[in-house]
Amino acid sequence: MELILKKDVENLGFADDVVQVKNGYGRNYLIPQGFAVLATPSAKKVLSETLKQRAFKEKKEVEDAEKIGKKLTGLEIKISAKVGAGDKLFGSISNADVAEAFAKQDVQIEKKFITVPGGTIKRTGQYEASVRLHRQVIVPVAFEIVPQAK
């Protein structure tokens, strides 16, 4: 079944992508939830016209995202956490904690656009998260987890 996505769907595609999915997934989930519409010939024509108009705007968005990406790579981010025996953390560090650390550096990024290796981190040390600023701009950002001062 060929569909046009109306919204970003994780592990499938971004808004306005034409995707091929199994019939049941499209008919029972994507279309009723409002994530997609059928890719009829008329819908494809409307989509192509919309994409032509959006191409100019998107060029500027990509440039802005690259500027923010350069700013992010220059940041030195340290997240302090309570540490137990060895270098093990009490609890864990996730994308929400990294987003909070960005906010302290005056960079507002939603946590859903930050991907931490393994989902959560449970030890101190150097790590790298990937930040998706735009569908074409994904920036790796290094951060360090340090023991909290007692």
Backbone as a printed PyTorch tensor [residue, N CA C, xyz], in Angstrom:
tensor([[[ 0.8500, -1.1720,  0.0000],
         [ 0.0000,  0.0000,  0.0000],
         [ 0.8940,  1.2330,  0.0000]],

        [[ 0.6250,  2.1450, -0.8940],
         [ 1.4210,  3.3670, -1.0000],
         [ 0.6770,  4.5050, -0.3160]],

        [[ 1.3880,  5.1970,  0.6010],
         [ 0.7900,  6.2750,  1.3780],
         [ 1.6600,  7.5190,  1.3350]],

        [[ 1.0350,  8.6680,  1.5770],
         [ 1.7470,  9.9320,  1.7490],
         [ 1.6430, 10.2930,  3.2250]],

        [[ 2.7860, 10.4390,  3.8870],
         [ 2.7840, 10.7530,  5.3150],
         [ 2.4130, 12.2190,  5.5370]],

        [[ 1.5170, 12.4520,  6.5010],
         [ 1.1450, 13.8070,  6.8750],
         [ 2.0070, 14.3210,  8.0160]],

        [[ 2.5260, 13.3830,  8.8410],
         [ 3.3570, 13.7220,  9.9980],
         [ 4.5840, 12.8200,  9.9820]],

        [[ 5.6010, 13.2020, 10.7530],
         [ 6.7710, 12.3470, 10.9120],
         [ 6.3590, 11.0920, 11.6640]],

        [[ 6.7580,  9.9310, 11.1460],
         [ 6.4920,  8.6580, 11.8100],
         [ 7.8450,  7.9930, 12.0400]],

        [[ 8.1470,  7.7330, 13.3030],
         [ 9.4480,  7.1660, 13.6490],
         [ 9.6610,  5.8200, 12.9620]],

        [[10.8470,  5.6100, 12.4690],
         [11.2660,  4.3920, 11.7650],
         [10.5150,  4.1560, 10.4560]],

        [[ 9.8190,  5.1660,  9.9400],
         [ 9.1140,  5.0160,  8.6720],
         [ 9.4690,  6.1450,  7.7110]],

        [[ 9.3040,  7.3910,  8.1530],
         [ 9.6260,  8.5080,  7.2800],
         [ 9.1780,  9.8300,  7.8610]],

        [[ 9.4030, 10.8800,  7.0840],
         [ 9.0640, 12.2230,  7.4960],
         [ 7.7860, 12.6770,  6.7920]],

        [[ 7.2480, 13.7870,  7.2450],
         [ 6.0450, 14.3450,  6.6300],
         [ 6.2790, 14.5750,  5.1400]],

        [[ 5.2770, 14.3080,  4.3320],
         [ 5.2920, 14.4720,  2.8740],
         [ 6.1600, 13.4550,  2.1430]],

        [[ 6.5730, 12.4020,  2.8150],
         [ 7.2760, 11.3030,  2.1300],
         [ 6.2370, 10.3400,  1.5770]],

        [[ 6.5250,  9.7460,  0.4310],
         [ 5.6870,  8.6830, -0.1190],
         [ 6.3320,  7.3710,  0.3070]],

        [[ 5.5920,  6.5590,  1.0700],
         [ 6.1480,  5.3200,  1.6180],
         [ 5.3080,  4.1210,  1.2030]],

        [[ 5.9360,  2.9850,  1.2040],
         [ 5.2690,  1.7130,  0.9000],
         [ 5.1670,  0.9430,  2.2230]],

        [[ 3.9500,  0.6100,  2.6610],
         [ 3.7330, -0.1310,  3.9050],
         [ 2.7950, -1.3010,  3.6380]],

        [[ 2.7250, -2.1930,  4.6120],
         [ 1.7830, -3.3050,  4.4950],
         [ 0.3590, -2.7690,  4.6330]],

        [[-0.5850, -3.4470,  3.9840],
         [-1.9730, -2.9740,  3.9500],
         [-2.5660, -2.7780,  5.3400]],

        [[-2.3760, -3.7300,  6.2250],
         [-2.9760, -3.6390,  7.5560],
         [-2.4340, -2.4730,  8.3540]],

        [[-1.1250, -2.2310,  8.2830],
         [-0.5000, -1.1300,  9.0170],
         [-1.0430,  0.2110,  8.5230]],

        [[-1.1860,  0.3450,  7.2180],
         [-1.7130,  1.5910,  6.6660],
         [-3.1820,  1.7910,  6.9650]],

        [[-3.9840,  0.7540,  6.7260],
         [-5.4370,  0.8630,  6.8690],
         [-5.8720,  0.9350,  8.3280]],

        [[-5.1870,  0.1930,  9.2170],
         [-5.6430,  0.0940, 10.6030],
         [-4.9640,  1.0730, 11.5540]],

        [[-3.8070,  1.6160, 11.1700],
         [-3.1130,  2.5060, 12.0930],
         [-2.8290,  3.8870, 11.4890]],

        [[-2.0710,  3.9320, 10.4030],
         [-1.6010,  5.2230,  9.8790],
         [-2.7370,  6.1340,  9.4110]],

        [[-3.6760,  5.6060,  8.6240],
         [-4.7650,  6.4390,  8.1020],
         [-5.7350,  6.8560,  9.2150]],

        [[-6.2260,  5.9400, 10.0850],
         [-7.1550,  6.3770, 11.1410],
         [-6.5370,  7.3610, 12.1380]],

        [[-5.2250,  7.2410, 12.4070],
         [-4.5670,  8.1430, 13.3510],
         [-4.2540,  9.5040, 12.7240]],

        [[-4.4450,  9.6190, 11.4210],
         [-4.1780, 10.8820, 10.7450],
         [-2.7190, 11.0760, 10.3850]],

        [[-1.9300,  9.9980, 10.4060],
         [-0.5170, 10.0870, 10.0630],
         [-0.2880, 10.0290,  8.5650]],

        [[-1.2520,  9.5360,  7.7890],
         [-1.0390,  9.3560,  6.3530],
         [-2.3600,  9.4030,  5.5920]],

        [[-2.2300,  9.5880,  4.2670],
         [-3.3680,  9.5020,  3.3520],
         [-2.9580,  8.6120,  2.1930]],

        [[-3.9410,  8.0730,  1.4870],
         [-3.6420,  7.2320,  0.3330],
         [-2.9340,  8.0420, -0.7560]],

        [[-1.9830,  7.4160, -1.4190],
         [-1.2170,  8.0960, -2.4680],
         [-1.9060,  7.9140, -3.8170]],

        [[-3.0170,  8.6020, -4.0010],
         [-3.7320,  8.5620, -5.2850],
         [-3.0000,  9.4770, -6.2660]],

        [[-3.2500,  9.3310, -7.5630],
         [-2.5850, 10.2140, -8.5370],
         [-2.8300, 11.7030, -8.2700]],

        [[-4.0430, 12.0560, -7.8770],
         [-4.3200, 13.4700, -7.6050],
         [-3.5870, 13.9400, -6.3410]],

        [[-3.5100, 13.0880, -5.3280],
         [-2.8000, 13.4540, -4.1030],
         [-1.3030, 13.6160, -4.3730]],

        [[-0.7650, 12.7930, -5.2860],
         [ 0.6510, 12.9170, -5.6470],
         [ 0.9200, 14.2280, -6.3780]],

        [[-0.0160, 14.6720, -7.2340],
         [ 0.1510, 15.9420, -7.9400],
         [ 0.1540, 17.1040, -6.9540]],

        [[-0.7780, 17.0680, -6.0060],
         [-0.8490, 18.1140, -4.9860],
         [ 0.4430, 18.1230, -4.1640]],

        [[ 0.9290, 16.9400, -3.8290],
         [ 2.1640, 16.8250, -3.0490],
         [ 3.3510, 17.4040, -3.8070]],

        [[ 3.4760, 17.0940, -5.0900],
         [ 4.6090, 17.6040, -5.8640],
         [ 4.5730, 19.1280, -5.9560]],

        [[ 3.3840, 19.6970, -6.0960],
         [ 3.2560, 21.1530, -6.1400],
         [ 3.6350, 21.7640, -4.7910]],

        [[ 3.2090, 21.1540, -3.7200],
         [ 3.5350, 21.6340, -2.3800],
         [ 5.0390, 21.5670, -2.1410]],

        [[ 5.6760, 20.4810, -2.5770],
         [ 7.1200, 20.3260, -2.3800],
         [ 7.9090, 21.3640, -3.1790]],

        [[ 7.4390, 21.7140, -4.3670],
         [ 8.1160, 22.7470, -5.1570],
         [ 8.0950, 24.0820, -4.4170]],

        [[ 6.9370, 24.4130, -3.8480],
         [ 6.8050, 25.6770, -3.1320],
         [ 7.6270, 25.6820, -1.8470]],

        [[ 7.7510, 24.5180, -1.2340],
         [ 8.4470, 24.4230,  0.0430],
         [ 9.9710, 24.3490, -0.1180]],

        [[10.4650, 24.0350, -1.3050],
         [11.9000, 23.8460, -1.5280],
         [12.7010, 25.0940, -1.1520]],

        [[12.2020, 26.2610, -1.5080],
         [12.9110, 27.5020, -1.2020],
         [12.9660, 27.7310,  0.3100]],

        [[11.8280, 27.5360,  0.9800],
         [11.7780, 27.7250,  2.4300],
         [12.7050, 26.7380,  3.1320]],

        [[12.7250, 25.5090,  2.6400],
         [13.5160, 24.4740,  3.2800],
         [15.0170, 24.7500,  3.1720]],

        [[15.4330, 25.3880,  2.0920],
         [16.8490, 25.7330,  1.9270],
         [17.2920, 26.6310,  3.0700]],

        [[16.4730, 27.6110,  3.4090],
         [16.7920, 28.5180,  4.5100],
         [16.7800, 27.7740,  5.8450]],

        [[15.8380, 26.8540,  6.0390],
         [15.7750, 26.0790,  7.2760],
         [17.0230, 25.2300,  7.4580]],

        [[17.5210, 24.6540,  6.3780],
         [18.7290, 23.8360,  6.4510],
         [19.9230, 24.7050,  6.8380]],

        [[20.0180, 25.8900,  6.2650],
         [21.1120, 26.8020,  6.6060],
         [21.0580, 27.1990,  8.0770]],

        [[19.8570, 27.4930,  8.5930],
         [19.7010, 27.8380, 10.0040],
         [20.0750, 26.6560, 10.8980]],

        [[19.6690, 25.4480, 10.5080],
         [19.9840, 24.2610, 11.2900],
         [21.4930, 24.0180, 11.3210]],

        [[22.1790, 24.2710, 10.2030],
         [23.6300, 24.0970, 10.1720],
         [24.3330, 25.1060, 11.0730]],

        [[23.7990, 26.3440, 11.1550],
         [24.3660, 27.3470, 12.0650],
         [24.2270, 26.8880, 13.5100]],

        [[23.0470, 26.3810, 13.8580],
         [22.8280, 25.8860, 15.2160],
         [23.7320, 24.6860, 15.4850]],

        [[23.9170, 23.8280, 14.4750],
         [24.7920, 22.6690, 14.6070],
         [26.2250, 23.0640, 14.9090]],

        [[26.7180, 24.1070, 14.2410],
         [28.0770, 24.5960, 14.5180],
         [28.1710, 25.1110, 15.9430]],

        [[27.1170, 25.7780, 16.4040],
         [27.0910, 26.2880, 17.7760],
         [27.1230, 25.1260, 18.7750]],

        [[26.3700, 24.0510, 18.4540],
         [26.3140, 22.8910, 19.3550],
         [27.6550, 22.1730, 19.4590]],

        [[28.3600, 22.0300, 18.3460],
         [29.6300, 21.3080, 18.3870],
         [30.6710, 22.0620, 19.2020]],

        [[30.5140, 23.3770, 19.3220],
         [31.4550, 24.1650, 20.1140],
         [31.1600, 24.1470, 21.6080]],

        [[30.0060, 23.6640, 22.0070],
         [29.6380, 23.6590, 23.4230],
         [30.3750, 22.5570, 24.1860]],

        [[30.6990, 22.8770, 25.4290],
         [31.2790, 21.8750, 26.3260],
         [30.2180, 21.5790, 27.3760]],

        [[29.6500, 20.3880, 27.3070],
         [28.5290, 20.0440, 28.1780],
         [28.9720, 19.0280, 29.2130]],

        [[28.7180, 19.3680, 30.4850],
         [29.0000, 18.4480, 31.5830],
         [27.7080, 18.2710, 32.3670]],

        [[27.3420, 17.0260, 32.5750],
         [26.1380, 16.7050, 33.3340],
         [26.5900, 16.0620, 34.6310]],

        [[26.2210, 16.6540, 35.7530],
         [26.6140, 16.0750, 37.0430],
         [25.5010, 15.1590, 37.5370]],

        [[25.9220, 14.0310, 38.1060],
         [24.9600, 13.0430, 38.5950],
         [25.5140, 12.3780, 39.8450]],

        [[24.6160, 11.8790, 40.6810],
         [25.0360, 11.1540, 41.8760],
         [25.6740,  9.8390, 41.4600]],

        [[26.8050,  9.5280, 42.0880],
         [27.5690,  8.3400, 41.7210],
         [27.7090,  7.4350, 42.9270]],

        [[27.5430,  6.1350, 42.6910],
         [27.7120,  5.1370, 43.7450],
         [29.1070,  4.5360, 43.6770]],

        [[29.1980,  3.2570, 43.9860],
         [30.4750,  2.5460, 43.9700],
         [31.0300,  2.5220, 42.5510]],

        [[32.3290,  2.8020, 42.4550],
         [32.9480,  2.8270, 41.1290],
         [32.4850,  4.0470, 40.3680]],

        [[32.0730,  3.8440, 39.1400],
         [31.5810,  4.9640, 38.3240],
         [30.1250,  4.7820, 37.9460]],

        [[29.4070,  3.9580, 38.7210],
         [27.9980,  3.7000, 38.4460],
         [27.1200,  4.8260, 38.9790]],

        [[26.1060,  5.2060, 38.1900],
         [25.2050,  6.2860, 38.5800],
         [24.0230,  5.7610, 39.3890]],

        [[23.5040,  6.6330, 40.2600],
         [22.2090,  6.3580, 40.8780],
         [21.1820,  6.8480, 39.8560]],

        [[20.4250,  5.9510, 39.2820],
         [19.5030,  6.3330, 38.2200],
         [20.2160,  6.2720, 36.8860]],

        [[19.8080,  7.1260, 35.9550],
         [20.4270,  7.1160, 34.6310],
         [20.2800,  8.4930, 33.9830]],

        [[21.0510,  8.6900, 32.9210],
         [20.9980,  9.9260, 32.1380],
         [20.3280,  9.5950, 30.8100]],

        [[19.3270, 10.3920, 30.4310],
         [18.6070, 10.1400, 29.1830],
         [18.6220, 11.4060, 28.3220]],

        [[17.8850, 11.3500, 27.2220],
         [17.8300, 12.5030, 26.3220],
         [17.2180, 13.7320, 27.0010]],

        [[16.3490, 13.5460, 27.9780],
         [15.7500, 14.6750, 28.6910],
         [16.8090, 15.4270, 29.4960]],

        [[17.7430, 14.6880, 30.1070],
         [18.8190, 15.3210, 30.8710],
         [19.7680, 16.0870, 29.9530]],

        [[20.0230, 15.5450, 28.7700],
         [20.8840, 16.2290, 27.7980],
         [20.1910, 17.4990, 27.3080]],

        [[18.8800, 17.4450, 27.0590],
         [18.1270, 18.6280, 26.6370],
         [18.1660, 19.7030, 27.7230]],

        [[18.1030, 19.2770, 28.9760],
         [18.1670, 20.2090, 30.0970],
         [19.5470, 20.8770, 30.1730]],

        [[20.5960, 20.0960, 29.8950],
         [21.9530, 20.6480, 29.8720],
         [22.1070, 21.6650, 28.7400]],

        [[21.4780, 21.4070, 27.5900],
         [21.4900, 22.3750, 26.4910],
         [20.7720, 23.6540, 26.9120]],

        [[19.6630, 23.5180, 27.6310],
         [18.8930, 24.6860, 28.0660],
         [19.7280, 25.5750, 28.9910]],

        [[20.5740, 24.9570, 29.8220],
         [21.4500, 25.7360, 30.7000],
         [22.4820, 26.5120, 29.8900]],

        [[22.7920, 26.0350, 28.6830],
         [23.7450, 26.7070, 27.7940],
         [23.0210, 27.6600, 26.8310]],

        [[21.7350, 27.9400, 27.0710],
         [20.9050, 28.8240, 26.2360],
         [20.6830, 28.2920, 24.8260]],

        [[20.5550, 26.9660, 24.6850],
         [20.2140, 26.3460, 23.4090],
         [18.9760, 25.4920, 23.6590]],

        [[17.8510, 25.8700, 23.0600],
         [16.5990, 25.1620, 23.2770],
         [16.4170, 24.0900, 22.2020]],

        [[16.4880, 22.8230, 22.6210],
         [16.2630, 21.7010, 21.7190],
         [15.3200, 20.7320, 22.4220]],

        [[14.2840, 20.3120, 21.7160],
         [13.3420, 19.3700, 22.3040],
         [14.0090, 18.0160, 22.4990]],

        [[13.6350, 17.3420, 23.5680],
         [14.2780, 16.0620, 23.8830],
         [14.0100, 14.9840, 22.8410]],

        [[12.9190, 15.0870, 22.0990],
         [12.6140, 14.0540, 21.1060],
         [13.5790, 14.0920, 19.9210]],

        [[14.3240, 15.1930, 19.7620],
         [15.2850, 15.3000, 18.6690],
         [16.6870, 14.8740, 19.0920]],

        [[16.8540, 14.4670, 20.3480],
         [18.1630, 14.0550, 20.8620],
         [18.1600, 12.5440, 21.0300]],

        [[19.1900, 11.8910, 20.5070],
         [19.3210, 10.4460, 20.6320],
         [20.5840, 10.1350, 21.4260]],

        [[20.3940,  9.4710, 22.5680],
         [21.5060,  9.0770, 23.4270],
         [21.8380,  7.6180, 23.1170]],

        [[23.1240,  7.2610, 23.0560],
         [23.4720,  5.8620, 22.7440],
         [22.8930,  4.9030, 23.7750]],

        [[22.1700,  3.9010, 23.3130],
         [21.5750,  2.9110, 24.2080],
         [20.3210,  3.3960, 24.9170]],

        [[19.8620,  4.5980, 24.6610],
         [18.6500,  5.1100, 25.3050],
         [18.9240,  5.7910, 26.6330]],

        [[19.6610,  5.1150, 27.5120],
         [20.0370,  5.7020, 28.7980],
         [21.4880,  5.3660, 29.0920]],

        [[22.1110,  6.1940, 29.9230],
         [23.5100,  6.0010, 30.2940],
         [23.5560,  5.7960, 31.7960]],

        [[24.3200,  4.7940, 32.2360],
         [24.3580,  4.4570, 33.6580],
         [25.7510,  4.5380, 34.2670]],

        [[26.7200,  5.0940, 33.5320],
         [28.0820,  5.2380, 34.0470],
         [28.6380,  6.6190, 33.6930]],

        [[29.6110,  7.0900, 34.5000],
         [30.2570,  8.3600, 34.1950],
         [31.1890,  8.1890, 33.0040]],

        [[31.5440,  9.3010, 32.3880],
         [32.4780,  9.2430, 31.2730],
         [32.0620, 10.1410, 30.1300]],

        [[32.7890, 10.0060, 29.0100],
         [32.5400, 10.7840, 27.8010],
         [31.5560, 10.0320, 26.9120]],

        [[30.5730, 10.7440, 26.3800],
         [29.5830, 10.1390, 25.4940],
         [29.2870, 11.0950, 24.3460]],

        [[28.5930, 10.5790, 23.3430],
         [28.2120, 11.3950, 22.1980],
         [26.7390, 11.1480, 21.8740]],

        [[25.9710, 12.2250, 21.8280],
         [24.5630, 12.1400, 21.4540],
         [24.4100, 12.7160, 20.0500]],

        [[23.4260, 12.2400, 19.3140],
         [23.1570, 12.8320, 18.0050],
         [21.8890, 13.6750, 18.1110]],

        [[21.9740, 14.8780, 17.5610],
         [20.8760, 15.8410, 17.6190],
         [20.3730, 16.0660, 16.1940]],

        [[19.0770, 15.7970, 15.9910],
         [18.4730, 15.9850, 14.6720],
         [17.8340, 17.3690, 14.6320]],

        [[18.4980, 18.2920, 13.9430],
         [18.0120, 19.6680, 13.8410],
         [17.0700, 19.8480, 12.6590]],

        [[17.2360, 19.0030, 11.6560],
         [16.4330, 19.0260, 10.4420],
         [16.5510, 17.6300,  9.8510]],

        [[15.6740, 17.2700,  8.9500],
         [15.7370, 15.9160,  8.3940],
         [17.0540, 15.6560,  7.6790]],

        [[17.7380, 16.7170,  7.2200],
         [19.0170, 16.5600,  6.5410],
         [20.2110, 16.9030,  7.4190]],

        [[19.9830, 17.4670,  8.6100],
         [21.0710, 17.9150,  9.4710],
         [21.0050, 17.1770, 10.8060]],

        [[21.9430, 16.2400, 10.9670],
         [22.0790, 15.5080, 12.2310],
         [23.4940, 15.7540, 12.7340]],

        [[23.5900, 16.3140, 13.9500],
         [24.8750, 16.7400, 14.4820],
         [25.2540, 15.8770, 15.6830]],

        [[26.4700, 15.3010, 15.6900],
         [26.9350, 14.6010, 16.8870],
         [27.4470, 15.6180, 17.9110]],

        [[27.0260, 15.4760, 19.1630],
         [27.4260, 16.4010, 20.2190],
         [28.0320, 15.5950, 21.3610]],

        [[29.2580, 15.9460, 21.7420],
         [29.9470, 15.2540, 22.8310],
         [29.5270, 15.8620, 24.1620]],

        [[29.3800, 15.0200, 25.1640],
         [29.0910, 15.4970, 26.5150],
         [29.7490, 14.5620, 27.5080]],

        [[29.8920, 15.0620, 28.7300],
         [30.5660, 14.2750, 29.7590],
         [29.6700, 14.1750, 30.9830]],

        [[29.6490, 13.0080, 31.5780],
         [28.9130, 12.8100, 32.8310],
         [29.9470, 12.7580, 33.9430]],

        [[29.8150, 13.6700, 34.8960],
         [30.7790, 13.7820, 35.9900],
         [30.0930, 13.5290, 37.3130]],

        [[30.8590, 13.0720, 38.3230],
         [30.2680, 12.8660, 39.6560],
         [29.8380, 14.1950, 40.2570]],

        [[28.7160, 14.1650, 40.9680],
         [28.1810, 15.3750, 41.5920],
         [29.0420, 15.7280, 42.7990]],

        [[29.3230, 17.0140, 42.9850],
         [30.1140, 17.4670, 44.1300],
         [29.3150, 17.2100, 45.4090]],

        [[29.9990, 16.6590, 46.3980],
         [29.2950, 16.2910, 47.6420],
         [29.2410, 17.4190, 48.6270]]])
